Each structure stands twice: as structure tokens, then as C-alpha cells.
């Protein structure tokens, strides 16, 4: 919809330029510095509008090309950053899993040692009672 309005606006402006140019059809002198030429004003107006359109198209095309190149570079940087983050997350996850497994193993060892000590205490109490 946005592009349709641009086309309609461009056609209206072009129509206004053509009407203005046709209304001014007298011959006028043009000084190019080294040479002086006489041409109908309608040609000068339409030619000036055409040259202006070409200049705008060149500037716009160059800007769009630079923006596309910058977007491509930024997308590459974004993908690299995502991969780096994913790698760091995976590394951190592995580190946390190792710590967790070490703590679980340590607690299991402590539990076994406590069980052995408890059993030893029970046996010593039982021997004291038997004596």
C-alpha cells in the first residue's frame, strides 16, 4: 500500500511538471559558460526534471546498496555472536553438570561413611552391653 501511494504521488508530480512545461513553451537562452544555446523552455524544464530524477536514483541506489552490505555484515556478526553464546552456554552447562555430579558423589560417599560409622557405633554399643 505504501508503494502504491508513492507511485500515485510520482505520477501526479510528473503530470504537474509536464503541464507547467507545456504552459511555458517559449524559447529561452541557456548559458553553459563557453557556449550559449537557445532552446524551448519545455525542453529545459523536462530535461532538468529528468536529470534530477537520475541523480536521485543514483544516490538512492548507492545508499540502498551500502545499507544492504551493512545489513549483511551485521547479520554475519549476529550469527557469530549467537554461536559464541550457544558455545558458552553449552560449556557452562557441562561445568555445572560436572560440579553437580561431583557434589552428588561426595554426598553419597559421606552417606556411606556415615552409615559405616553408625554401624560401627551400633556394634561397639552392642559389645559394651554384652560385656
Backbone bond lengths (Angstrom), bond angles and torsions (degrees), N, CA, C in turn:
res aa  C-N    CA-C-N  psi(-1)  N-CA   C-N-CA  omega(-1)  CA-C   N-CA-C  phi
1 X - - - 1.445 - - 1.536 110.68 -
2 X 1.337 115.27 -37.68 1.458 120.10 179.95 1.528 110.57 -63.32
3 X 1.326 116.99 -42.63 1.466 120.51 -179.65 1.521 111.76 -68.60
4 X 1.319 117.54 -31.58 1.463 120.17 178.33 1.530 110.33 -63.83
5 X 1.334 117.34 -41.34 1.453 120.65 178.07 1.521 111.18 -65.52
6 X 1.312 116.88 -35.35 1.469 119.69 177.27 1.520 110.89 -64.87
7 X 1.308 116.46 -42.38 1.471 120.51 179.57 1.521 110.04 -64.95
8 X 1.327 117.03 -45.15 1.468 120.85 -179.89 1.529 110.01 -62.55
9 X 1.329 116.85 -45.18 1.464 120.59 178.81 1.529 110.84 -62.53
10 X 1.327 117.35 -41.24 1.467 121.02 177.68 1.517 112.18 -62.55
11 X 1.324 116.57 -41.35 1.475 119.93 178.06 1.532 111.39 -65.49
12 X 1.326 116.41 -40.54 1.470 119.67 179.27 1.525 110.22 -64.48
13 X 1.335 117.25 -45.00 1.470 119.77 178.64 1.530 111.59 -63.45
14 X 1.323 116.66 -39.65 1.467 120.44 177.89 1.526 110.38 -63.18
15 X 1.321 116.60 -42.32 1.462 121.01 178.64 1.529 110.61 -62.52
16 X 1.340 117.35 -41.77 1.464 120.22 178.14 1.527 111.52 -63.63
17 X 1.327 117.23 -40.65 1.469 120.86 178.87 1.522 110.66 -64.12
18 X 1.328 116.51 -42.61 1.474 120.35 -179.48 1.528 110.34 -65.74
19 X 1.327 117.23 -43.71 1.473 119.97 178.62 1.532 110.29 -61.89
20 X 1.344 116.62 -44.74 1.458 120.45 178.60 1.527 110.65 -61.53
21 X 1.325 116.89 -41.33 1.466 120.93 -178.80 1.530 111.05 -66.40
22 X 1.315 116.76 -41.95 1.471 119.82 -178.73 1.527 110.51 -67.22
23 X 1.323 117.10 -34.57 1.468 119.90 178.93 1.532 111.43 -68.81
24 X 1.324 117.43 -22.23 1.464 121.96 -179.72 1.532 109.04 -112.94
25 X 1.320 116.87 75.38 1.457 120.35 -174.34 1.533 113.66 -102.73
26 X 1.294 117.69 15.25 1.465 119.30 179.20 1.530 110.90 -78.07
27 X 1.303 116.30 161.34 1.459 121.92 -178.64 1.532 109.17 -86.13
28 X 1.362 114.42 134.74 1.470 119.15 -179.72 1.521 108.78 -130.04
29 X 1.347 117.14 150.29 1.463 119.69 177.48 1.540 110.25 -84.00
30 X 1.337 115.83 143.12 1.470 122.21 177.51 1.518 106.65 -122.31
31 X 1.330 116.62 129.19 1.446 121.80 -179.72 1.534 108.45 -105.18
32 X 1.325 118.06 114.46 1.465 123.31 179.10 1.528 111.92 -94.66
33 X 1.262 117.65 11.58 1.454 121.98 -179.50 1.515 110.97 98.20
34 X 1.318 117.24 -62.71 1.462 120.89 -179.86 1.520 111.87 -93.30
35 X 1.317 116.03 -24.71 1.458 119.02 -176.06 1.512 109.32 -136.78
36 X 1.325 114.81 147.12 1.450 121.07 178.32 1.516 107.40 -113.78
37 X 1.371 115.70 128.21 1.463 121.29 -177.74 1.514 108.35 -124.46
38 X 1.326 115.72 147.77 1.454 120.73 175.80 1.530 107.41 -112.03
39 X 1.358 116.80 129.14 1.460 121.15 -178.94 1.525 109.27 -145.67
40 X 1.328 116.36 156.81 1.468 118.73 177.77 1.537 110.30 -63.85
41 X 1.328 115.69 142.31 1.463 121.40 -177.97 1.525 111.82 -61.83
42 X 1.325 116.67 -31.42 1.461 120.13 179.47 1.535 110.60 -61.08
43 X 1.325 116.99 -40.69 1.473 121.37 178.48 1.522 109.99 -66.34
44 X 1.327 116.92 -41.09 1.462 121.14 -179.13 1.530 110.19 -64.54
45 X 1.323 117.42 -45.45 1.468 120.85 -178.43 1.534 110.36 -64.44
46 X 1.319 116.84 -49.06 1.472 120.18 -179.06 1.532 110.51 -66.12
47 X 1.328 117.01 -40.47 1.467 120.46 177.91 1.533 111.60 -63.03
48 X 1.327 116.57 -42.25 1.464 120.31 178.37 1.526 111.15 -63.95
49 X 1.323 116.57 -41.95 1.469 120.12 177.96 1.526 110.35 -63.78
50 X 1.336 116.65 -40.80 1.465 120.80 -179.88 1.537 111.05 -65.30
51 X 1.330 116.89 -44.72 1.473 120.56 178.63 1.537 110.13 -63.52
52 X 1.339 116.48 -40.27 1.468 120.11 176.68 1.526 111.61 -61.52
53 X 1.330 116.48 -40.91 1.473 120.64 178.69 1.531 110.48 -64.36
54 X 1.323 117.38 -39.48 1.472 120.75 179.19 1.529 110.45 -65.45
55 X 1.331 116.30 -43.85 1.471 120.00 179.33 1.525 110.12 -61.55
56 X 1.323 117.74 -45.54 1.467 121.60 179.39 1.527 110.44 -62.77
57 X 1.332 117.06 -41.99 1.471 120.21 179.18 1.530 110.86 -62.40
58 X 1.335 117.30 -42.21 1.469 120.25 178.77 1.521 112.11 -64.63
59 X 1.309 116.69 -44.66 1.465 120.35 179.70 1.526 110.28 -64.70
60 X 1.326 116.83 -44.45 1.466 121.05 -179.75 1.517 111.12 -64.36
61 X 1.332 116.81 -43.17 1.463 120.57 179.89 1.520 110.93 -62.54
62 X 1.311 117.04 -42.39 1.460 121.01 179.00 1.529 110.54 -63.54
63 X 1.324 116.36 -44.03 1.467 120.45 179.52 1.523 110.91 -63.47
64 X 1.313 116.92 -44.02 1.466 120.92 179.62 1.521 110.13 -63.69
65 X 1.315 117.80 -40.86 1.466 121.44 179.56 1.530 110.14 -62.74
66 X 1.335 116.64 -44.25 1.462 120.51 178.81 1.526 110.87 -64.35
67 X 1.323 117.26 -39.81 1.465 120.62 179.02 1.524 111.22 -65.51
68 X 1.319 116.98 -40.61 1.473 120.04 178.20 1.523 110.38 -63.45
69 X 1.319 117.07 -41.25 1.460 120.88 178.60 1.530 110.47 -64.21
70 X 1.328 116.21 -41.87 1.460 120.12 178.63 1.534 110.97 -66.03
71 X 1.318 117.51 -39.69 1.463 121.31 177.42 1.519 110.19 -62.50
72 X 1.328 116.62 -41.61 1.467 120.18 178.85 1.533 110.30 -62.17
73 X 1.319 116.72 -44.57 1.463 120.86 179.18 1.530 110.98 -63.37
74 X 1.327 116.82 -43.43 1.460 120.36 179.80 1.523 111.80 -66.16
75 X 1.333 117.02 -36.88 1.468 119.91 176.31 1.521 111.10 -64.22
76 X 1.331 116.77 -39.48 1.463 119.81 177.21 1.526 110.60 -63.71
77 X 1.324 116.62 -43.33 1.467 120.30 178.28 1.525 110.79 -63.60
78 X 1.327 116.60 -38.97 1.460 120.69 178.64 1.523 111.22 -63.92
79 X 1.324 116.35 -44.02 1.466 120.07 178.38 1.528 111.33 -63.18
80 X 1.336 116.33 -41.42 1.465 119.57 177.49 1.533 110.73 -63.27
81 X 1.319 116.70 -41.36 1.469 120.45 179.58 1.529 110.48 -65.20
82 X 1.337 116.81 -40.31 1.467 120.27 177.79 1.529 110.53 -62.31
83 X 1.320 116.38 -44.05 1.465 119.33 179.35 1.527 110.36 -64.36
84 X 1.322 116.87 -40.27 1.464 120.65 179.14 1.529 110.49 -63.18
85 X 1.324 116.48 -43.21 1.460 120.82 179.18 1.522 110.45 -64.62
86 X 1.334 116.57 -44.15 1.464 119.72 178.99 1.527 110.71 -60.66
87 X 1.333 117.02 -39.90 1.463 120.67 178.98 1.529 110.24 -65.55
88 X 1.326 116.48 -43.89 1.464 120.14 179.24 1.521 111.02 -63.85
89 X 1.322 117.60 -39.61 1.467 121.07 178.11 1.519 110.28 -64.13
90 X 1.339 116.37 -43.60 1.469 120.02 179.24 1.531 110.66 -63.26
91 X 1.328 117.06 -42.87 1.464 120.69 178.31 1.525 111.04 -62.56
92 X 1.314 116.34 -45.18 1.473 120.48 -179.94 1.527 110.71 -64.36
93 X 1.330 116.06 -38.70 1.462 120.18 178.47 1.529 110.36 -62.41
94 X 1.323 116.02 -44.74 1.466 119.49 178.29 1.529 110.91 -62.67
95 X 1.324 116.88 -40.42 1.462 121.03 179.32 1.528 110.55 -63.01
96 X 1.326 116.56 -44.55 1.460 120.36 179.41 1.529 111.58 -65.78
97 X 1.335 116.19 -38.48 1.466 119.64 177.63 1.526 110.49 -64.08
98 X 1.332 117.32 -41.09 1.472 120.59 177.06 1.524 110.60 -61.91
99 X 1.330 116.70 -46.41 1.465 120.33 178.50 1.523 110.90 -60.29
100 X 1.319 115.79 -43.69 1.457 120.35 179.46 1.526 110.59 -61.73
101 X 1.321 116.62 -47.81 1.475 120.54 -179.76 1.530 110.98 -62.98
102 X 1.333 117.24 -38.63 1.469 120.46 176.97 1.526 110.98 -63.94
103 X 1.324 116.96 -42.34 1.464 120.25 179.35 1.530 110.91 -66.31
104 X 1.330 116.23 -40.62 1.468 120.01 178.14 1.530 109.68 -62.36
105 X 1.318 115.75 -44.91 1.469 119.18 179.69 1.528 110.47 -63.57
106 X 1.323 116.20 -41.01 1.459 120.28 179.16 1.527 110.51 -63.01
107 X 1.335 116.95 -44.17 1.464 120.34 178.93 1.529 111.56 -65.33
108 X 1.317 116.11 -38.33 1.468 119.11 177.78 1.520 110.26 -64.66
109 X 1.324 117.35 -40.14 1.461 121.30 178.12 1.527 110.36 -64.77
110 X 1.331 116.19 -43.78 1.462 119.62 177.73 1.524 110.98 -62.08
111 X 1.326 116.46 -39.06 1.464 120.59 179.22 1.514 110.41 -64.48
112 X 1.315 117.12 -43.55 1.471 120.59 178.09 1.527 110.49 -63.26
113 X 1.337 116.75 -42.49 1.461 120.28 179.45 1.524 110.62 -64.65
114 X 1.327 116.02 -40.19 1.462 119.70 178.19 1.507 110.79 -65.18
115 X 1.327 116.29 -39.49 1.468 120.44 178.50 1.517 109.82 -64.18
116 X 1.322 117.57 -43.36 1.468 121.44 179.05 1.521 109.58 -63.09
117 X 1.343 117.60 -45.42 1.458 121.74 179.00 1.521 110.91 -62.59
118 X 1.328 116.73 -40.15 1.463 120.63 178.54 1.521 110.34 -63.57
119 X 1.310 115.85 -43.87 1.458 120.21 178.33 1.525 110.55 -63.65
120 X 1.323 116.85 -40.96 1.471 120.46 177.25 1.526 110.45 -62.08
121 X 1.339 115.98 -42.59 1.462 119.92 178.63 1.522 111.10 -63.22
122 X 1.323 116.30 -41.35 1.464 119.89 178.48 1.522 110.19 -62.79
123 X 1.325 115.97 -43.72 1.470 119.91 -179.72 1.522 110.67 -64.28
124 X 1.314 117.77 -40.63 1.456 119.47 -179.55 1.528 110.75 -68.69
125 X 1.323 117.35 -37.42 1.465 120.52 177.31 1.519 109.69 -65.68
126 X 1.333 115.53 -41.68 1.465 119.74 179.54 1.522 110.38 -64.12
127 X 1.309 118.66 -37.83 1.470 121.22 179.45 1.526 110.24 -68.66
128 X 1.324 117.00 -38.77 1.447 120.83 179.01 1.536 110.30 -64.19
129 X 1.309 116.40 -38.08 1.455 120.34 179.20 1.508 110.70 -69.61
130 X 1.319 117.44 -36.32 1.469 121.72 179.21 1.532 110.69 -71.48
131 X 1.244 119.45 -27.55 1.469 122.56 -177.73 1.455 109.83 -76.36
